[in-house]
Amino acid sequence: MILLPKDYGCQQVLLNRSLLVHPILEYLCNQAHRLTNCGIYYGRQIWFQERRYLKKFDLINELKSSLNYQSLYSQCAQQVLLAVVESFKSFYELDKKSRNGELDQKPRLPSYRKNGLAVVTYPKQALKLVGGEIRIPLGQTVKAWFGIDYFTVPAPSNIDFALIKELRILPRNREFYAEWVYEQQPVRQIKLNERWVLGIDPGVTNWLTCIENSFGGNSFIIDGRHVKSVNKWYNKQIACIKEGKPQGFWSKKLATITEKRNRQMRDAVNKAARIVINYCLKNRIGNIVFGWNKGQRQESSLGRRNNQTFVQIPTCRLKERIECLCKRHGIKFVETEESYTSKASFLNRDPLPTYGEKPDRWKPSGRRTKRGLYRSLWYGTINADCNGAANIIRKVAATSGFDLDGVGMGALTRPTRIKIWVTAKNVKGHGFSLPRSVNLESPRL
């Protein structure tokens, strides 16, 4: 076994209101918001008047005498301004590409924040562990104004304090989260088979349809109906509360509903990604091919109701999470466009053209008969999404050297359906069995 390089993780913890630190956190985030806008103003004026780039410490040198800077702990204020410099640095790089004709759209300068609270960052150097609490300094100015120079939050029980690199205070929907950025321990790389691959076809009702090419290959579907139902109920509640209210109306109840929905989506993304990675590790699958069309959500035209479901389900975030876990565990992740993978027949090996390059006389040998079924020529009816997932592997099989002989009729016709929010104890009561080596009890991320 080989030790993989070290990586960094981020654990998000909700800060309970009973800790009585919410007024302090609101003050800090409000001052960070004001300092951020001061930095954005200075950066925009430098660009408009002198057409020059901001250097790393320009904002710190310019604004360190301002009241907004001094009202924060010095290292915290520096982190706020360095984040502004990073946003301008991204704009400068995009501007260069735009002038060279490498971008379709012209980039915009960072604009002013409208929300009253911004993220506050404390590096490890500013934090101290006292008992079971993390001591966070507030600075001399706050001590002179309010008579306090620090506050404490509970230390995370599952992270060694020596591994923590920074603390971020994240305000969101009238709640505050402590984001602990820490150094993850290196994992031992399992020896994987580089010839085996898992093809993934994303969707909505069938959130992820996965099929493998190993001998006696298997297939499974991560069910998206519960995720879709959660999102639909959220939209219905928001519409009822906002009915008859002026545009831009927001309330505490809306914030609570939104935050609950976001937590559910984040939990679903982490669990779905972990199911895929655990399956690959236990079956020694060394490659994942994910079908994805860039810009498909922005250009979606499925109607008002279908667009709402298709666009709001965080499939892109799920793809990024799977890619992140692949890097950590030594699995090769390949993203490919998925044009015509649902129309072409995998069993008949129909040609798979790229979108915009389809030959005039191209025609698939099979077709979809009804929801979820695909009738192929000569081979009968198979699962439509499994057909699409197998064709996604075909997109890269020629360049990557994947053998598709292991994908048989059993994998194409009888995929196992996995529900995200079902524990292994309750699997038998839901009418399906676990696929080979899949563990539904995913660890907490």
C-alpha positions in Angstrom: 0.0 0.0 0.0 1.1 3.6 -0.8 0.4 6.6 1.3 -1.3 9.4 -0.7 -0.2 13.0 -0.3 -1.7 15.0 2.6 -4.9 16.9 1.9 -7.1 19.5 3.7 -10.7 19.0 4.9 -13.3 21.4 6.1 -15.8 20.5 8.9 -18.9 22.8 9.4 -20.4 23.1 12.8 -23.6 25.0 13.7 -23.0 27.4 16.6 -25.8 27.1 19.0 -27.5 30.2 20.2 -27.2 29.1 23.8 -23.5 29.8 23.6 -24.4 33.6 23.8 -21.8 34.5 21.2 -24.2 35.4 18.4 -24.0 39.2 19.1 -20.2 39.1 19.0 -20.3 37.0 15.7 -22.8 39.4 14.2 -20.5 42.4 15.0 -17.4 40.7 13.6 -19.2 39.6 10.3 -20.7 43.1 10.0 -17.3 44.8 10.3 -15.8 42.3 7.8 -18.6 43.2 5.4 -17.8 46.9 5.7 -14.0 46.3 5.3 -14.6 44.1 2.3 -16.6 46.9 0.6 -13.8 49.4 1.4 -11.3 47.0 -0.2 -13.5 46.6 -3.3 -13.9 50.3 -3.7 -10.1 50.9 -3.6 -9.5 48.1 -6.1 -12.1 49.4 -8.5 -10.7 52.9 -8.4 -7.2 51.6 -9.0 -8.5 49.8 -12.1 -10.7 52.7 -13.4 -8.1 55.5 -12.9 -4.7 53.8 -13.3 -5.5 50.5 -15.1 -3.1 48.7 -12.9 -3.3 45.5 -10.9 -3.5 45.3 -7.1 -0.5 43.8 -5.4 -0.9 41.4 -2.5 -0.4 43.8 0.3 -1.7 47.0 -1.3 -5.1 46.9 0.5 -3.5 46.2 3.9 -1.1 49.1 3.6 -3.8 51.4 2.4 -6.6 50.5 4.9 -4.8 49.5 8.1 -5.4 53.0 9.5 -9.2 52.8 8.8 -11.7 52.3 11.6 -13.2 49.2 10.0 -9.7 47.6 9.9 -8.9 48.4 13.5 -12.2 47.2 14.8 -11.1 43.6 13.9 -8.3 41.5 15.1 -5.3 42.4 12.9 -4.8 38.9 11.4 -8.5 38.6 10.8 -8.6 42.0 9.0 -5.7 41.0 6.9 -7.4 37.8 5.8 -10.5 39.8 4.8 -8.5 42.1 2.6 -6.4 39.2 1.1 -9.7 37.6 0.0 -10.6 40.8 -1.8 -7.2 40.8 -3.5 -7.8 37.1 -4.6 -11.1 38.1 -6.2 -9.4 40.9 -8.2 -6.6 38.5 -9.2 -9.2 36.2 -10.7 -10.7 39.1 -12.6 -7.3 40.1 -14.0 -6.7 36.6 -15.3 -10.1 36.4 -16.9 -9.6 39.8 -18.4 -6.4 38.6 -20.1 -8.2 35.6 -21.5 -11.1 37.8 -22.7 -8.7 40.1 -24.6 -7.0 37.1 -26.2 -10.4 35.8 -27.4 -10.4 32.7 -25.1 -13.7 33.6 -23.3 -17.2 34.0 -24.8 -18.3 36.5 -22.1 -16.6 39.6 -20.8 -15.7 39.4 -17.1 -16.9 41.9 -14.6 -15.1 43.6 -11.8 -15.9 42.4 -8.3 -19.0 44.3 -7.2 -20.0 45.6 -3.7 -21.5 43.3 -1.2 -25.2 43.9 -0.5 -25.7 41.5 2.4 -24.8 42.9 5.8 -22.5 40.0 6.9 -19.3 38.5 5.5 -17.1 35.6 6.3 -14.5 36.1 9.1 -11.3 34.1 9.0 -8.9 33.4 11.9 -5.5 31.6 11.1 -4.3 28.9 13.4 -1.7 31.4 14.9 -4.6 33.4 16.5 -6.3 30.5 18.1 -5.6 28.9 21.5 -7.0 25.8 23.1 -8.1 26.3 26.7 -9.6 23.3 28.3 -12.2 22.1 25.8 -12.8 25.6 24.3 -11.1 27.5 21.5 -10.1 31.0 22.6 -10.6 33.6 19.8 -9.2 37.1 20.2 -11.1 40.3 19.4 -8.3 42.9 19.5 -7.4 46.0 21.5 -10.0 48.3 19.9 -12.9 46.0 20.8 -11.5 45.7 24.3 -11.4 49.5 24.7 -15.0 49.8 23.3 -16.8 46.9 24.9 -14.4 45.7 27.7 -13.9 42.2 26.2 -10.9 40.9 24.3 -11.8 37.3 23.4 -14.7 34.8 23.2 -14.7 31.0 23.1 -16.4 28.3 21.1 -16.4 24.5 21.7 -13.5 22.7 20.2 -14.5 20.0 17.7 -14.3 16.6 19.4 -13.2 14.6 16.3 -10.3 16.9 15.2 -6.9 17.2 16.8 -6.2 20.9 17.6 -2.7 20.4 16.2 -4.1 19.7 12.8 -6.4 22.8 12.6 -5.1 25.3 10.1 -7.8 28.1 10.3 -11.3 28.9 11.6 -13.9 30.5 9.4 -17.1 32.1 10.9 -19.7 31.7 8.2 -23.0 33.7 8.5 -25.9 32.1 6.6 -29.7 32.5 6.9 -29.5 34.1 10.4 -27.3 31.3 11.7 -23.5 31.1 12.3 -21.3 28.2 11.4 -17.8 27.5 12.5 -15.8 26.0 9.6 -12.7 24.2 10.8 -10.1 23.8 8.1 -7.8 21.0 9.1 -5.1 18.8 7.7 -6.4 15.3 6.9 -4.3 12.3 7.7 -3.0 10.6 4.6 -5.0 7.5 3.5 -3.5 4.2 2.4 -4.1 3.7 -1.3 -5.7 0.4 -2.1 -4.4 -1.3 -5.2 -7.0 -0.7 -7.9 -7.5 -2.3 -11.3 -6.8 0.4 -13.9 -8.8 -1.5 -16.5 -12.1 -1.4 -14.6 -14.3 1.6 -14.9 -17.5 2.9 -13.4 -19.7 4.9 -15.9 -22.1 7.5 -14.3 -25.1 9.0 -16.0 -26.6 11.9 -13.9 -30.3 12.6 -13.9 -33.1 13.8 -11.6 -35.4 10.9 -10.7 -32.5 8.5 -11.2 -29.9 10.9 -9.7 -26.9 8.7 -10.6 -27.1 5.6 -12.8 -23.8 3.7 -12.4 -22.6 0.7 -14.4 -19.2 -1.1 -14.3 -17.3 -3.0 -17.0 -15.6 -5.7 -14.7 -16.3 -9.4 -15.3 -19.9 -10.0 -14.3 -20.4 -6.3 -14.1 -23.0 -4.8 -11.9 -25.2 -1.7 -12.0 -27.1 0.4 -9.5 -29.1 3.6 -9.3 -28.9 6.2 -6.6 -32.5 7.3 -6.2 -33.2 11.0 -6.6 -37.0 11.0 -5.9 -36.6 11.9 -2.2 -34.2 14.7 -3.1 -36.6 15.9 -5.7 -39.5 15.8 -3.2 -37.6 17.8 -0.6 -36.8 20.5 -3.2 -40.4 20.6 -4.4 -41.8 20.9 -0.9 -39.3 23.7 -0.2 -40.5 25.7 -3.3 -44.1 25.2 -2.3 -43.6 26.6 1.2 -41.6 29.6 -0.2 -44.3 30.3 -2.7 -47.1 30.2 0.0 -45.2 32.5 2.4 -44.2 35.0 -0.3 -47.7 35.2 -1.9 -48.9 38.8 -1.8 -45.6 40.1 -0.3 -43.5 42.7 -2.0 -40.5 41.7 -4.1 -37.4 41.0 -2.0 -39.4 40.0 1.1 -37.5 37.9 3.5 -38.3 36.7 7.1 -37.0 34.5 9.8 -39.3 31.7 8.8 -38.0 31.8 5.2 -34.5 31.7 6.5 -35.2 28.7 8.6 -36.9 26.8 5.8 -34.1 27.6 3.4 -31.4 26.6 5.8 -33.1 23.2 6.5 -33.4 22.5 2.8 -29.7 23.4 2.2 -28.6 21.1 5.0 -30.6 18.2 3.5 -29.1 18.8 0.0 -25.6 18.9 1.5 -26.2 15.7 3.3 -27.6 14.0 0.2 -24.6 15.1 -1.9 -22.1 13.7 0.7 -23.9 10.4 1.1 -24.4 9.8 -2.6 -20.7 10.6 -3.3 -19.6 8.3 -0.5 -21.8 5.4 -1.8 -20.0 5.7 -5.2 -16.5 5.9 -3.8 -17.1 3.0 -1.3 -18.3 0.9 -4.2 -15.2 1.6 -6.3 -12.8 0.9 -3.4 -14.4 -2.4 -2.3 -14.5 -3.6 -5.9 -11.1 -2.3 -6.9 -12.4 -0.1 -9.6 -9.7 2.4 -10.6 -11.6 4.8 -12.9 -14.8 6.8 -12.9 -16.2 8.3 -16.1 -18.9 11.0 -15.4 -21.1 12.3 -18.2 -21.6 16.0 -18.1 -22.6 18.7 -20.6 -21.2 22.1 -19.6 -23.8 24.9 -19.5 -26.7 22.5 -19.6 -28.4 24.0 -16.6 -28.1 27.6 -17.8 -29.5 26.6 -21.2 -32.3 24.4 -19.9 -35.7 24.9 -21.6 -37.8 22.1 -20.1 -40.7 24.3 -19.0 -41.3 26.2 -15.7 -41.9 23.2 -13.5 -39.3 20.8 -14.9 -36.7 23.6 -15.0 -37.2 24.3 -11.3 -36.5 20.6 -10.5 -33.7 20.2 -13.0 -31.7 23.4 -12.1 -32.1 23.3 -8.3 -30.9 19.8 -7.7 -27.2 20.1 -6.8 -25.8 17.6 -9.3 -22.8 19.7 -10.2 -21.9 19.9 -6.5 -22.2 16.1 -6.4 -19.9 15.7 -9.4 -17.3 18.0 -7.7 -17.6 16.0 -4.5 -17.0 12.7 -6.3 -14.0 14.2 -8.1 -12.6 15.4 -4.7 -12.9 12.0 -3.1 -11.4 10.4 -6.2 -8.2 12.5 -5.8 -8.0 11.5 -2.1 -8.3 7.8 -2.7 -6.3 7.5 -5.9 -9.2 6.9 -8.4 -8.9 8.4 -11.8 -11.8 10.8 -12.5 -12.7 11.5 -16.2 -15.4 14.0 -17.2 -16.8 13.6 -20.7 -19.7 15.2 -22.6 -22.7 12.9 -22.9 -24.3 14.0 -26.2 -26.5 11.3 -27.9 -25.7 8.7 -25.2 -29.4 8.3 -24.4 -30.4 7.9 -28.0 -27.7 5.5 -29.3 -27.9 1.8 -28.6 -25.0 0.4 -26.5 -25.6 -3.2 -27.5 -25.7 -2.4 -31.2 -22.6 -0.1 -30.8 -24.2 2.8 -32.6 -21.8 5.6 -33.4 -21.7 8.4 -30.8 -21.1 11.8 -32.4 -20.4 15.0 -30.5 -23.1 17.6 -30.2 -23.0 19.8 -33.3 -21.0 17.3 -35.3 -23.8 14.7 -36.0 -23.7 13.4 -39.5 -26.8 14.2 -41.6 -27.8 10.6 -42.0 -27.1 9.5 -38.5 -29.9 7.5 -36.9 -30.0 5.3 -33.8 -30.8 1.6 -34.2 -33.1 1.7 -31.1 -35.4 4.1 -29.3 -37.0 4.8 -25.9 -40.4 3.2 -25.7 -41.6 4.6 -22.4 -40.3 6.0 -19.1 -37.1 4.2 -18.2 -37.0 1.6 -21.0 -35.0 1.5 -24.2 -35.8 -1.0 -27.0 -32.6 -2.0 -28.8 -32.4 -3.7 -32.2 -32.1 -7.5 -31.8 -31.4 -7.5 -28.1 -34.8 -6.6 -26.6 -35.6 -4.0 -23.9 -33.1 -2.7 -21.4 -32.9 0.1 -18.8 -32.6 3.4 -20.6 -30.4 5.1 -18.0 -28.0 2.0 -17.9 -27.8 2.2 -21.6 -26.8 5.9 -21.3 -24.2 5.1 -18.6 -22.7 2.4 -20.7 -22.5 4.7 -23.7 -20.7 7.3 -21.5 -17.9 4.7 -21.0 -17.9 4.2 -24.7 -17.2 7.9 -25.2 -13.7 7.5 -23.7 -13.1 3.8 -24.2 -11.0 4.2 -27.4 -8.6 6.7 -25.8 -8.5 5.1 -22.4 -8.4 1.5 -23.4 -11.4 0.2 -21.5 -12.8 -3.2 -22.4 -16.6 -3.2 -22.6 -17.1 -7.0 -22.9 -17.9 -7.2 -19.2 -21.0 -5.1 -19.5 -23.7 -7.8 -20.0 -27.5 -7.9 -20.2 -27.9 -8.4 -16.5 -26.3 -5.1 -15.7 -28.3 -3.3 -18.4 -31.7 -4.7 -17.4 -31.6 -5.1 -13.6 -30.0 -2.2 -11.8 -30.3 -2.1 -8.0 -32.0 1.0 -6.7 -30.4 2.6 -3.6 -32.2 5.2 -1.5 -29.9 7.8 0.1 -31.7 8.2 3.4 -32.3 4.5 4.2 -30.0 2.7 6.7 -28.7 -0.8 6.1 -31.0 -2.1 8.9 -34.1 -1.0 7.0 -33.0 -2.1 3.5 -35.0 -5.4 3.5 -38.3 -3.5 4.1 -37.8 -1.3 1.1 -38.0 -4.0 -1.5 -34.4 -4.0 -2.8 -31.1 -5.7 -2.0 -27.7 -4.1 -1.7 -25.4 -4.2 -4.8 -22.2 -6.1 -4.4 -20.0 -4.5 -1.8 -22.0 -1.3 -1.4 -22.2 0.1 2.1 -25.1 2.5 2.7 -23.8 3.5 6.2 -21.5 6.2 4.8 -19.2 7.9 7.3 -19.8 11.5 8.3 -18.0 14.0 6.1 
